[in-house]
């Protein structure tokens, strides 16, 4: 029988690495990128519907050109309060987002669900 050469066994690397969002772990966002923080409070008895409507925005928004991050958070301390943390490649990319079918659907329904909404654009400085 022929002898086989011993092969070195190397630790296998995972085929897919987790993709980090730009700006994650202190990274710098691309020039021109903007962050939008939206704090929403549900009308009484509308908490579940508000969360469902916002959840429906997440997937399609994340797939949009120019969307760097789109995350929905629920408040631990304030019942019925939700936060959207959005990062867009530019203000223009966010404006284009406001013309998408999923955003227009949300926009048509939001007034019946919201007690208040506070939104501010932010620019990363460090």
GIWO-V538998 format. One record per backbone hydrogen bond with DSSP energy under -1.0 kcal/mol. CO is the residue of the C=O (numbers start at 1). NH is the residue of the N-H. Records with the same first field share a line. If there is no record, write none. Layout:
CO: NH  NH
This chain:
21: 24
24: 27
30: 33
34: 88
35: 122
36: 86
37: 120
38: 84
39: 118
40: 82
41: 115  116
43: 46
46: 50
47: 51
48: 52
49: 53
50: 54
51: 55
52: 56
57: 61
58: 62
59: 63
61: 64
64: 67
66: 89
69: 87
71: 85
73: 83
78: 81
80: 42
81: 75
82: 40
83: 73
84: 38
85: 71
86: 36
87: 68  69
88: 34
90: 94
91: 95
92: 96
93: 97
94: 98
96: 99
97: 100
100: 104
101: 105
102: 106
103: 107
104: 108
106: 110
110: 113  114
113: 43
116: 41
118: 39
120: 37
122: 35
